[in-house]
Amino acid sequence: MNLEGEECKNIFKECLPVCCNLKEIHLNFCQLSPEVGEYIGIFIGHQTQLSILNLSNTNLEDDIGRCMFENITPSCCGVRELNMKGCKFCPKMSGYLCKFIGYQTQLVTLNLEDTNLKGDIGRNLFQNTSPLCCNIEKLYLIYCKFSPEMSEHLGKFIGNQKYLKVINFKGTDLKGDIGNNIFRDTIPLSYNLRSIDLSHCEFSSEMSENLGKFIGRQIQLTRLKFFLSNLKSDIGMNIFRNISKSCCNLEYLSLSSCYLSLRMSKYLGEFIGRQTKLKTLLLDETNIKDDIGKNIFQNTPSSFCNLNELHLNGCNLTADMSGCLGSFIGNQTQLEILLLIGIDLRNDIGKNLFQSISSSCNNLKKLILNYCLFSQDMSQHLAVFIQRQKRLNTFEFFQTNLKGDIGKDIIQSIPPSCRNLGGYSNLFV
């Protein structure tokens, strides 16, 4: 919306005496001028009951943002949700934004997604934020641009948030001094997080130890995402071996599409094994073949047995690790959802996998085997596994080869409880 004209300035000017009890203001995707920005700032400053301010995808560079934020009075101090996703900032206005954020002692959600916070922009924003702004519970830094010179101040700002529960770094570059500064300065201070999203982040070996220690401080953490992140060699080893044993309450862990390696796999297995409350484990499109998979699954003790949902879609399995995976699955007596889409299960891979799954794993409700490759020598073991699942409700095997005895073994094993059957037409191809 274009709010640059004289008419728009007059609208905000005329509203000032009478409109002062707004609870929400949405100015997302607006085009502003410095003159209009000034009156918007004065107008916002009069809203003593304002709870939600949405400025997402608005250009606040230079005098536009400066005029707006320098005219918002401290009496507007009850904002609980501030959305600045996709805004354009600059050093000239970021100090004034800092003061405005500092007034917000009741701020609960701060969204800075897709903003450039490099250099003086981030330094001005976080360096002098009032310590009274310390009640943020959700902080979104998705696809933000950071730099070493501002990251230390960001780390201290994060550490000052004594009730922080959710932090999202998705898609950010945290390599080197950036990550070191952020996580080193928050380690002694932040320990209430419930959810950390590190999906698609860039890490380096020199900052990974501090990242591990930061995660290890979060004894109430229930959700951790590393989707599409490089955890190879020293990076993954430093992260997982530095996560303290007291961080053991995860319920959701995503490692889908991550880059793993032999060097770090033992520590990852031990970390997973400590998460005795884990309900959902995602390993889709992840390299767990050979000794990598053996190290992960052999280092999870039999006491790790509470998974409800396991995703292994697109994983490259091998015969020498599939038995370990089978034993791991067999321990999951509460497993209800197992996804194995697009996996080569022929011969010893599938045979070792399914014959190693204990009979106590018998509570599946959903089994998805679409686009898998089967062979006759493993189909009987798969059939026995399916036959045990007396609660199975959904079974899919689209685009799989079920010709001859393979299909006969599998179809005969499907329990009567299964009402949603997908892929039955494959029998007639």
N, C-alpha and C positions, 0 to 999 in steps of 0.2 A: 504494500500500500504506500502510495506517495503522500507524505505529510510535509513536504518541503515548503508549500506556499504560505502566503500571508493569512489566508483564510484559516489554515490549520493552527497557526500561531494564535489567532484570535479565539478559536474554539477553546483551547486550553486556558487562555488568559481570562475568558469570560466565565469559565467553570470554577475558577479559583475560590470565589467567595462562598459558593453554595455547595460544591461537591467536595466533601472531605472525609467521607466514611466508606470509600471503596475498599473491598477486601481482595479483589483481583484486578490486575491490569495486564493486558496482553497487547504488546506492540511488536510481535514477531513479524519478520519479513517487511519491515517498514523502511522507507527512504526518508531520511531526516536531513535538515539543515541545522547549522549551529544556532540560528535564531529560534527555530522550533524546539531544538534540544534544550535550550535554556528554559523555555516555558514548560516543557514536559518535566524537567527537573524540579521546577518550583511546584508544579501540579502534584508530582509524586510526593514531594516533601510535605504537602498538606494532608496526605492520607495516613493518619495515625493508626488506622486499623488494617492497613495493607498486609496481606498474608502471602499472596502469590504475585510475583513480578516476572513476566515472560518477555524477554527481549531477544529471543533466539533469531539467528540469521539476519541481524540488523547491523549495518555498518556504523560503528561507534568510534571510528578513527578520528584523530586530530581534535578539532574544536567541537565536533558534534558530541563526542563522549565527555570531553572536558566541561562543556557548558551544561550538559545534563547533570553529571554527578556532583559538580561543585555547587549546584543550586538545590540539591536535595538536603534538607535540614536534618539534624540528628533526631528530630521528633518522629521521623519515619524510621522506626527501629524494631518493628515487629514482623518483618518479612521472614517467613518460614521456608519458602521455596523460591529460589532464584535460578532462572533458566537463561543461560547465555550461550547456548549451543550455537556454534557456527558464526558467532559475532566476530567482527574485525576490530582488533585493538591496536594501540600504538603506545609508545612510551609517554607521549604527551598527556594521555588521559588515564593511564593505568594507576597512577598515584591517587587520583580522585575516586576511581572505582574502589581502590584499597580502603579509603576512608569510609565509603558507603558500606562496604561489606563489614568493616569493623564495627559499625553502628548496630549490626544485626545480631544481637545477643540471643535471639530465638531461632536463628537460621538452622534448619534441619537438613535441607537438600540444596546442594550447590552443583549445578551442571555447567561445566566448561568444555564440553565435548567439541572436538574439531576447532579448537582455537589455537592461534600462534602465541605461545607464552615465552618465546625465546628472549634472551638478553635482558634489556632494561624493562621490557614489558612485564615479564614474570617477576623480576627483581623488585620493581616498584609495587607490584600487586601484592606480593607475599611478605616482603621485608618488614613493612610497618603496619601490617594488619593488627588491629587491637587484640590483645590477648583475651578480651571479654567475648570475642566471637569464638566460642570454644564448644559449641553444642551441636555441630554438624554431625549428622548420622549417616548421610549418603553423599559421597563425593565422586563425581563422574569426570574423568580425565581422558575419555576415549579419543584416540587419534589426535591428542594434543602434541604440539611441538615444544620440546624442552631444550635447554642448553645448560652446560655446566655452571655458568655464573648465576643462574637463577634457581638451580635445583636444590641447593642447600637451604634456601629460604622456603621453598615448597615443602621440603622435609620437615622443617620446624613448624610450619603452618599445620601440616598433617598431624604432627605429634602433639600439637596443642588441642586437638579435637578429642576431648575426653570421653565422648559417647559415640565415636565413629564406629559404624557397624558394616558399611558397604563402601568399598573403594574399587573403582574400575579403571584400569590402565590400558584397556584393550587397544592394540595397534600403535603403541607408543615406543619410541626408541629409548631404551633404558641402559644402553651400553656405557661402559667406562665410568667416568666421574659423575655422570648424570644419575645413574642408578645408585652408585656408591653414596653420593650426597643425600639422596632422598631416603634410602633405607637405613643408612648409618644414623641419621639424625632422628629417625622415628623409632628405632629399636628400643630405647629406654622408656618411651613415652606411650606408644600406642599398643594396646593389648586387648581391646574389646571387639575386634572385627569378627563379623559372622560370615562375610563374603568377600573374596578377593578374585578379581578377574584379570589375568595376565595373558589373555588370548592374543596371539599374533604379535607379541612383543619381541623386541630385539634385546638379547642379553649378551653379556661377555663374561669371561672367566673372572676378571678382576672385580666385578660387582656382585657375582653370584653368591659368594659367602654371606655378604650382608643381607641379600634377599632371603636366603635360607634362614638366617637368624631372625629377620623381621617376621617371616611366616611362623617360625617357631614360637614367637611371643604370643601368638593368637590362640590362646587355649580354648576359646569359645568358637573357633572357626568351624563352620559347617559346610561351606561351598568354596571350592578352589578350582579355577579354570586355567589351563595352560594350552588350550586349543591352538594348533598351528604355530607352536613355538619351538625353537631350537634348544634342546636339552642335552645335546651330545657331550661326551667326554667330560672335561673339567666343569663345564657349566652345570650340567645336571648333577654331577657328583658333589660339587660344592653346595648346591641348593639343598639336596635331599639329606646329605649327611649333617648339615648344620641346622636342620629343623629339629627342635628339641622334642623329646619323647612326650612332653606334656601337651603338645599339639596333637590330639588323638581323637577329636570329636567330629571329624568330617562325616557328612552324610552324602555329599556329591563331589565327585572328582572327575574332571574332564582332561584327558591326555590325547584326545583325538587329533590325528594328523601331526603329532609332534615328532621331532627327530630325536630318536633315542640311540644309544650306543652301548657296547659291552661294558665300558669303563664305569658307567653310572648306573647300570641296571640293577646291581645288587642293592644299592642304597635306595633306589626307587621301590624295589620289592619290600625292603624292610619298612619303609615309610608307609606303604599301602597296608602292610600287615599290622601296623599299630592302630589303624583306623577301624576299630571294632564296631563302630556305629555306621559305617559306610553302607549306604543303600543303593547308590547309583555309581557305576564305574564305566566311563566311556573311553574306549581304546580304538575307535574306528580309524582305519587308514594309517595305522601306526606299525612301525617295523618291530615285530616281536619274534622274529624267526631265530632259529638256532639258539646260541647261548644267551642272547639277550632275553628271550622269553623264558628260558630255563632259570636264569638268575632272578627274574621278576617273580615267577610263580613258585619257585622253590623256597624263596625267602619270605613267603607269606605263611604264617603258621596255621595249623588247623583251627585255632581259636578265632581266626578271621572267617566268619561263617554267616554274616547277616546281610549279604547282598540281596537286593530285590530286583535289580535291573543291571544287565551286563551287555554292552555293545562291543562287538568285534568285527563290524562290517568292513570288508575290504582288507582285512589283515592278511599278511603273507605268512602262513604257518608252515612249519617243517616237521618231519617225522620225529626228529630228536627232541623237540620241545612240546609236541602236542599231548604227550602223556602227562607232562607236568601241568599243562593247561587243564586237562581232563580232571586231574586230582584236585586242582584249584576249584573248578566248577563243582565237583562232587562235594566239596565242603560246604557249599552254599545251600543250606537246607531250606532257606526262605526265598530262594530265587524264583521269581514269577515271570520275568521277561528276559529272553535270550535272543539276541540278534546276531546272525552269522551270514549276512548277505554278501554274495560275491566272493566266496572263499573256495579254494581248491581243497576238497576233503577226500580226494581219491587215495586209495591204497592205504599205506601205513599211517598217513596223516590222520585220516578220519577214524581208522581202526584204533589207533593208540588213544585218540581223543575220547571216543565214546565208550570204549571198554574200560577206561580209567575213571569214568564218572561214577561215583558211589551211588548205590541204590537209595541212599538217604536224600539225594537231590531229586525230589519227586513232586514238587509243588508248582511246576511251570504252568502258567496260564497262556503264555504267548511264546511261540517259537517261529522264527522267520529264517528260512533257508533259501530265499530267492536267489537265482543266478549262481547257485553253488554247483560244483562239479562232484559227482558221486561215482563210485565204482562198486562192483558186485562184492568185492572182498571186505568192504566196510559197511555195506548197507544193513547187514544183520545186526551189527553192533549199534548202529543208529536206530534200527527198529526196536531193539530192546530198551534203549534209552527213552524213546517216544512212548513205548508201552507202559512204562512206569509212571508217566505223567497223567495221573487220574483226574487232575483238575484242568487239563489242557482245553482251552476254549478257542484259541486262534492258532492255526498252523498254515503257513504259506510256503510254497515251493515253486513259484513261478520260474519259468525258463531254466528248469533243471532237467537233467536226463533221467527219466524214470522208466526206461525201456526194460522189458523182460523182468528178471528176478529182482532187480533193484527196486522197481516200482511195486512189485508184489510184496516184498518184505516190508516196505515202508507203509503202504496203504493198509495192510492187514494189522499193523501195529497201532493205528490211530484209535485212541480211546473213544467210547460213545459220547463223552462229555464235549467233544470238539464240535462246535456248531459253525465256526467260521473257517472254512477250508478253501485255500487259494492255490491254484495251480493244478487242479485235478485234470484239466484238459491235457496236461503234459503226458499223461498216460497213453494218449491216443495219437501222439505225434510220431 
